[in-house]
Amino acid sequence: MGDNRKWSAADFAALLWVILHLYASVHAFGYGLYQTYTNWTWVLLTVWLLGLLALDAWLYAAGRPGLLRFVKWYWAFSAAMAAIVILAAELGLIHDVNGILIFGVLCSFLTPMHQLLAFTWLLLKWLADLPGIVRYGGGCGVVLFFSLLHFIYFAWLHRRAVKKGAPPDGPVDNGAGTVE
């Protein structure tokens, strides 16, 4: 028997954006270690940001409750990761390379942290010529704010989709075709 679930165009767009996101995240991290961003990095990050905005608009129009729920929790995870990074930096816990730091860096590739840190690094350098550590701290704050705004947006979209009559966990079998 085949699976009745069909992928929508928004599902495919979300999958393509995830692939672009992971590539851009690793790329931005590599160049972000020494703030030596190249022109290719800026082009890639601009395509990533435009893709994110297009995906946000597309999910507004065609997002199903299951996908919206997943995206909502993705942004909650991103906000939590940004808050953990800010807290760890404030408490001075990021000194030695250890298993926890490596796990945190691997998890950060899933979030928009490295892409947004690159944008804020450029913005804060141009606007105020701030030192690197201030740019990093400000960038983490921007990542937290950006992720929280997206979480609120997708929570609203998910709630709106559920209120339209679509069940939050997919179609419900009403027992049609059962024999008693």
Backbone bond lengths (Angstrom), bond angles and torsions (degrees), N, CA, C in turn:
res aa  C-N    CA-C-N  psi(-1)  N-CA   C-N-CA  omega(-1)  CA-C   N-CA-C  phi
1 M - - - 1.448 - - 1.519 109.24 -
2 G 1.289 115.89 140.61 1.460 121.21 -178.00 1.519 111.80 -86.17
3 D 1.283 113.78 163.70 1.456 120.89 177.72 1.522 108.68 -84.73
4 N 1.319 117.47 131.03 1.462 121.57 -178.55 1.522 112.83 -80.62
5 R 1.314 117.68 -10.52 1.460 120.11 -176.76 1.519 109.18 -74.88
6 K 1.314 116.28 126.28 1.456 122.05 178.17 1.518 108.51 -111.03
7 W 1.310 114.75 140.18 1.456 120.09 178.29 1.519 108.59 -82.25
8 S 1.314 115.83 132.97 1.458 120.18 176.12 1.527 109.05 -89.68
9 A 1.306 115.43 171.27 1.466 120.31 177.05 1.524 109.90 -63.23
10 A 1.327 117.85 -34.25 1.466 121.13 178.59 1.526 110.54 -65.83
11 D 1.328 117.38 -35.37 1.464 120.49 176.72 1.530 110.67 -63.97
12 F 1.331 116.41 -44.78 1.462 120.12 178.43 1.521 111.31 -65.46
13 A 1.334 116.49 -40.90 1.459 119.68 178.00 1.519 110.65 -62.46
14 A 1.315 116.50 -39.88 1.465 120.02 177.99 1.526 110.89 -64.11
15 L 1.330 117.05 -40.82 1.464 120.56 178.65 1.530 111.29 -65.12
16 L 1.319 117.60 -43.08 1.461 120.62 177.34 1.519 111.26 -63.13
17 W 1.338 116.30 -38.69 1.458 119.12 179.13 1.527 110.57 -67.07
18 V 1.327 118.48 -35.72 1.463 121.44 178.11 1.530 109.88 -62.36
19 I 1.321 117.17 -43.01 1.467 120.20 178.09 1.524 110.27 -63.15
20 L 1.330 117.07 -46.53 1.465 121.07 177.01 1.523 110.56 -60.61
21 H 1.323 116.23 -41.00 1.464 121.28 -179.03 1.530 111.21 -61.33
22 L 1.322 116.99 -48.22 1.466 119.91 -178.88 1.531 111.53 -63.17
23 Y 1.318 116.63 -42.00 1.460 119.67 178.65 1.528 110.90 -64.50
24 A 1.326 116.82 -45.91 1.470 120.68 -179.92 1.519 111.19 -65.07
25 S 1.326 117.30 -35.54 1.455 121.11 -179.74 1.522 111.51 -65.30
26 V 1.326 116.54 -47.81 1.459 120.38 179.19 1.521 110.26 -65.43
27 H 1.312 116.89 -41.30 1.465 121.34 179.35 1.530 110.87 -63.17
28 A 1.328 117.39 -47.11 1.468 120.79 -179.89 1.526 111.27 -65.67
29 F 1.335 117.34 -35.61 1.459 120.27 177.51 1.523 110.72 -63.51
30 G 1.317 116.61 -45.21 1.457 120.63 -179.25 1.516 112.73 -60.30
31 Y 1.320 116.71 -43.25 1.457 119.87 179.66 1.525 111.76 -82.56
32 G 1.324 116.88 -22.28 1.463 120.76 -179.02 1.511 114.17 -75.57
33 L 1.329 117.23 -17.83 1.464 118.93 179.66 1.526 111.22 -59.02
34 Y 1.323 116.73 -36.71 1.464 120.33 -178.90 1.524 112.25 -120.09
35 Q 1.322 117.46 12.53 1.461 123.81 -178.26 1.529 110.67 50.33
36 T 1.314 115.85 49.75 1.462 121.90 177.60 1.518 109.11 -114.90
37 Y 1.312 116.22 54.96 1.457 120.72 -177.79 1.531 109.76 -67.39
38 T 1.324 115.64 136.11 1.462 121.32 179.91 1.529 109.37 -98.09
39 N 1.315 115.79 173.48 1.468 119.55 176.50 1.526 110.75 -63.07
40 W 1.343 117.34 -37.17 1.464 120.51 177.04 1.529 110.21 -61.46
41 T 1.322 117.91 -38.28 1.467 121.12 178.33 1.520 110.28 -61.52
42 W 1.321 117.26 -44.08 1.466 120.10 -178.94 1.520 111.27 -67.09
43 V 1.327 117.57 -37.56 1.467 120.41 176.41 1.527 109.47 -63.91
44 L 1.318 116.82 -46.80 1.462 121.19 179.54 1.532 111.22 -60.89
45 L 1.324 117.35 -43.64 1.463 120.15 -179.55 1.526 111.72 -68.83
46 T 1.321 117.21 -33.28 1.460 119.96 176.24 1.521 110.58 -67.68
47 V 1.341 117.49 -42.38 1.466 121.02 176.21 1.526 109.57 -62.32
48 W 1.344 117.18 -40.54 1.468 120.89 177.96 1.526 110.83 -60.33
49 L 1.339 116.91 -46.74 1.469 120.72 -178.15 1.521 111.21 -66.10
50 L 1.327 117.64 -43.08 1.466 120.38 177.47 1.529 110.64 -64.49
51 G 1.339 117.08 -38.14 1.456 120.45 175.81 1.519 112.12 -63.47
52 L 1.331 116.07 -39.41 1.468 120.04 177.38 1.525 111.04 -63.61
53 L 1.317 116.70 -44.69 1.468 120.02 179.16 1.525 111.28 -64.71
54 A 1.340 117.21 -40.35 1.466 120.28 177.40 1.530 111.02 -65.35
55 L 1.325 116.44 -41.04 1.461 120.16 178.37 1.530 111.06 -64.77
56 D 1.318 116.87 -40.65 1.472 120.23 175.95 1.525 111.15 -58.49
57 A 1.327 116.44 -45.10 1.465 120.27 179.91 1.522 111.16 -67.38
58 W 1.317 116.67 -40.04 1.453 120.70 -179.45 1.529 110.80 -66.59
59 L 1.305 117.09 -42.21 1.464 119.72 178.16 1.524 111.62 -67.06
60 Y 1.312 116.43 -27.83 1.464 120.00 174.63 1.523 109.85 -63.01
61 A 1.323 115.75 -40.80 1.460 120.02 -175.94 1.525 112.96 -86.10
62 A 1.322 118.18 -37.54 1.464 119.42 -169.59 1.523 114.04 -128.36
63 G 1.310 118.93 11.50 1.451 120.43 -177.36 1.518 112.85 -73.20
64 R 1.327 115.03 134.87 1.457 120.39 175.69 1.520 109.10 -91.30
65 P 1.325 118.10 157.36 1.463 120.78 -176.11 1.527 114.84 -55.58
66 G 1.342 117.77 -40.44 1.466 119.94 -179.33 1.518 112.04 -63.53
67 L 1.323 116.63 -45.28 1.465 121.20 178.57 1.526 110.43 -66.78
68 L 1.318 116.95 -41.97 1.463 120.14 179.48 1.520 111.53 -63.96
69 R 1.331 116.83 -37.16 1.463 119.79 177.39 1.527 110.61 -63.91
70 F 1.334 116.58 -42.82 1.452 120.46 178.12 1.528 111.15 -62.24
71 V 1.327 116.65 -46.54 1.467 120.86 -178.94 1.527 110.24 -64.39
72 K 1.317 117.48 -37.73 1.466 121.01 178.01 1.528 110.38 -59.55
73 W 1.316 117.39 -46.22 1.465 120.48 -178.77 1.527 112.00 -73.78
74 Y 1.323 117.02 -26.19 1.464 119.71 172.67 1.530 110.30 -61.42
75 W 1.326 116.58 -45.02 1.470 119.67 -179.82 1.527 111.38 -70.61
76 A 1.315 118.07 -29.85 1.466 119.94 174.15 1.533 109.72 -65.83
77 F 1.335 116.72 -42.25 1.464 121.43 176.37 1.531 110.52 -61.35
78 S 1.325 117.38 -42.60 1.464 121.30 179.36 1.521 111.24 -62.74
79 A 1.315 117.10 -41.75 1.466 120.82 178.32 1.529 110.42 -65.50
80 A 1.332 116.61 -41.35 1.466 119.92 178.83 1.527 111.08 -63.90
81 M 1.318 117.79 -40.81 1.464 120.93 178.17 1.525 111.04 -62.89
82 A 1.326 117.01 -41.79 1.470 120.05 178.55 1.523 110.28 -64.28
83 A 1.325 117.17 -41.57 1.461 120.18 178.55 1.530 111.40 -64.46
84 I 1.330 117.15 -38.18 1.466 120.82 178.25 1.525 110.66 -65.73
85 V 1.325 117.16 -41.12 1.473 120.45 178.49 1.519 110.37 -63.27
86 I 1.326 117.20 -44.25 1.468 120.78 178.99 1.523 110.03 -62.29
87 L 1.321 116.94 -45.51 1.463 121.14 -179.96 1.522 111.41 -64.24
88 A 1.321 117.32 -43.96 1.469 120.63 179.57 1.528 111.10 -63.93
89 A 1.326 117.51 -37.78 1.468 120.44 178.27 1.526 110.82 -68.71
90 E 1.326 116.65 -39.76 1.472 120.20 179.48 1.525 112.06 -67.06
91 L 1.324 117.12 -35.65 1.461 121.36 -179.48 1.526 112.42 -86.31
92 G 1.313 117.14 -2.06 1.462 121.44 178.45 1.513 113.19 70.10
93 L 1.308 117.84 33.69 1.461 121.52 -177.14 1.528 113.12 -89.05
94 I 1.326 117.14 -6.19 1.462 120.26 -177.58 1.526 108.41 -103.43
95 H 1.328 115.77 80.39 1.465 120.25 179.06 1.521 111.35 -121.14
96 D 1.299 116.44 -51.57 1.457 121.39 -175.14 1.524 109.87 -105.20
97 V 1.306 114.77 149.67 1.459 119.66 174.11 1.527 107.13 -79.42
98 N 1.316 115.32 118.31 1.457 120.61 178.73 1.528 108.74 -141.88
99 G 1.306 116.04 -179.19 1.463 120.86 -177.53 1.514 113.27 -60.66
100 I 1.330 116.83 -37.81 1.461 119.94 -179.40 1.524 110.34 -66.65
101 L 1.320 117.14 -41.98 1.470 120.83 179.55 1.531 110.33 -65.58
102 I 1.312 117.17 -42.39 1.472 120.02 179.48 1.522 110.46 -64.87
103 F 1.334 117.57 -41.80 1.461 120.86 176.80 1.530 110.27 -62.38
104 G 1.338 117.02 -41.41 1.463 120.86 178.89 1.517 112.28 -63.42
105 V 1.334 116.62 -40.26 1.472 120.00 178.61 1.525 109.93 -66.30
106 L 1.317 117.69 -42.11 1.462 120.09 177.92 1.529 111.26 -62.48
107 C 1.321 117.49 -40.69 1.465 120.78 176.62 1.525 111.26 -66.55
108 S 1.333 116.83 -33.27 1.467 119.53 -178.12 1.521 111.72 -67.32
109 F 1.332 118.12 -21.88 1.462 119.53 176.39 1.529 111.22 -65.69
110 L 1.311 117.06 -24.18 1.458 120.76 178.57 1.524 111.99 -77.81
111 T 1.302 117.57 -18.63 1.464 121.91 -177.46 1.529 109.71 -99.34
112 P 1.330 117.49 168.86 1.470 119.95 177.96 1.533 112.68 -83.91
113 M 1.319 117.77 20.07 1.455 121.37 -173.47 1.523 113.00 -59.77
114 H 1.304 117.84 -50.56 1.464 120.29 -173.63 1.527 111.73 -69.79
115 Q 1.327 116.88 -36.85 1.454 119.64 177.35 1.529 111.13 -65.01
116 L 1.324 116.12 -46.79 1.462 119.57 -178.51 1.522 112.12 -70.63
117 L 1.334 117.09 -32.70 1.465 119.01 175.50 1.527 110.75 -62.95
118 A 1.327 116.88 -36.99 1.464 119.47 177.47 1.529 110.77 -64.71
119 F 1.333 116.68 -45.25 1.465 119.66 179.34 1.530 111.46 -63.30
120 T 1.333 117.14 -43.68 1.468 118.86 -179.43 1.521 111.41 -71.03
121 W 1.332 117.19 -32.19 1.461 119.88 175.88 1.526 109.46 -59.50
122 L 1.330 116.27 -46.26 1.460 120.75 179.50 1.522 110.90 -66.20
123 L 1.317 117.36 -45.50 1.454 121.59 -178.12 1.525 111.74 -63.31
124 L 1.325 117.53 -47.55 1.463 120.32 -178.39 1.528 112.05 -71.14
125 K 1.299 117.78 -26.49 1.465 120.27 175.77 1.529 109.93 -71.21
126 W 1.326 116.60 -45.01 1.462 120.28 -179.01 1.517 112.04 -69.78
127 L 1.333 117.24 -41.42 1.457 119.92 -175.17 1.522 113.06 -74.18
128 A 1.322 117.15 -45.28 1.462 118.56 -170.51 1.517 113.98 -130.24
129 D 1.312 118.50 -3.64 1.457 122.84 -176.93 1.536 110.90 50.50
130 L 1.335 114.62 48.28 1.463 121.18 -178.08 1.521 110.85 -76.35
131 P 1.342 117.72 154.31 1.469 119.93 176.34 1.527 111.39 -65.34
132 G 1.338 115.68 161.26 1.454 122.04 -174.04 1.507 114.83 -57.81
133 I 1.340 118.84 -43.62 1.460 120.53 -177.28 1.525 111.49 -66.85
134 V 1.320 117.17 -33.37 1.468 120.76 177.07 1.527 109.58 -70.52
135 R 1.331 115.82 -39.24 1.471 118.86 177.16 1.519 110.55 -63.66
136 Y 1.337 118.22 -38.44 1.461 121.61 179.25 1.534 110.65 -66.37
137 G 1.323 116.64 -46.35 1.469 120.00 179.10 1.519 111.93 -63.11
138 G 1.317 116.13 -42.93 1.470 119.78 177.16 1.511 111.31 -64.57
139 G 1.324 116.15 -38.19 1.463 120.43 178.53 1.511 112.27 -63.98
140 C 1.325 117.57 -40.57 1.473 120.43 177.70 1.528 110.50 -64.17
141 G 1.319 116.66 -37.19 1.465 119.93 175.81 1.520 111.59 -64.29
142 V 1.320 117.01 -39.73 1.465 121.12 177.60 1.529 110.29 -65.41
143 V 1.327 117.73 -40.81 1.465 121.44 177.81 1.525 110.01 -60.99
144 L 1.322 116.89 -44.46 1.466 121.14 178.86 1.527 110.48 -61.70
145 F 1.318 117.27 -47.57 1.464 121.89 -179.56 1.527 110.97 -62.80
146 F 1.331 117.43 -46.34 1.457 123.20 -179.91 1.530 110.54 -61.10
147 S 1.319 116.83 -43.41 1.464 120.90 -179.31 1.531 111.13 -68.33
148 L 1.319 117.15 -39.93 1.467 119.55 178.05 1.528 111.37 -64.94
149 L 1.326 116.68 -40.95 1.470 119.39 177.11 1.526 111.06 -61.92
150 H 1.322 117.15 -42.59 1.456 119.98 177.97 1.530 111.36 -66.12
151 F 1.321 117.62 -39.02 1.462 119.98 177.42 1.530 110.58 -60.17
152 I 1.313 116.91 -46.39 1.472 121.02 179.37 1.530 110.30 -62.22
153 Y 1.327 116.75 -43.63 1.470 121.87 179.60 1.520 111.04 -59.73
154 F 1.347 117.25 -47.79 1.460 119.39 -177.35 1.518 112.35 -76.18
155 A 1.316 118.35 -26.66 1.468 119.70 172.49 1.528 109.21 -64.25
156 W 1.318 115.63 -40.96 1.466 119.97 177.50 1.523 110.85 -65.16
157 L 1.343 117.43 -44.61 1.466 120.51 178.78 1.532 111.33 -62.31
158 H 1.322 116.47 -41.88 1.466 120.10 179.65 1.524 110.46 -63.47
159 R 1.308 115.98 -44.09 1.474 119.97 179.34 1.524 110.62 -63.47
160 R 1.332 116.40 -39.91 1.461 120.94 179.23 1.526 110.68 -64.56
161 A 1.333 117.18 -41.26 1.465 120.69 179.71 1.527 111.31 -66.43
162 V 1.323 116.37 -38.40 1.468 119.83 178.72 1.520 109.91 -66.95
163 K 1.327 117.74 -39.21 1.464 120.96 -179.52 1.522 112.42 -69.00
164 K 1.329 117.85 -22.20 1.465 120.52 178.56 1.516 111.84 -69.66
165 G 1.316 117.61 -7.64 1.452 120.47 177.59 1.506 113.75 112.82
166 A 1.298 117.26 -9.17 1.456 118.57 177.06 1.519 108.49 -77.93
167 P 1.320 118.11 130.76 1.458 119.09 178.90 1.530 110.48 -66.11
168 P 1.340 118.08 146.31 1.458 120.48 -175.30 1.521 114.58 -67.58
169 D 1.335 118.35 -20.86 1.458 120.48 -176.05 1.521 112.65 -116.01
170 G 1.321 117.91 25.59 1.453 120.91 177.57 1.515 111.63 96.95
171 P 1.318 116.60 -176.18 1.469 119.99 -176.51 1.525 111.63 -66.97
172 V 1.304 114.41 148.03 1.461 121.11 -179.79 1.522 108.29 -106.17
173 D 1.327 116.41 130.03 1.467 120.92 177.41 1.514 107.23 -82.19
174 N 1.322 115.95 118.26 1.452 120.17 -177.43 1.523 112.77 -87.45
175 G 1.321 116.56 9.54 1.449 119.97 177.14 1.506 113.83 90.77
176 A 1.305 118.00 7.34 1.459 121.04 179.75 1.525 109.15 -62.99
177 G 1.287 115.64 135.14 1.458 120.31 176.72 1.536 112.59 89.99
178 T 1.297 118.33 2.25 1.463 119.27 177.73 1.518 109.03 -88.65
179 V 1.288 115.76 147.55 1.457 121.68 -179.65 1.506 108.23 -114.48
180 E 1.307 114.63 131.60 1.459 118.45 178.95 1.491 110.68 -112.96
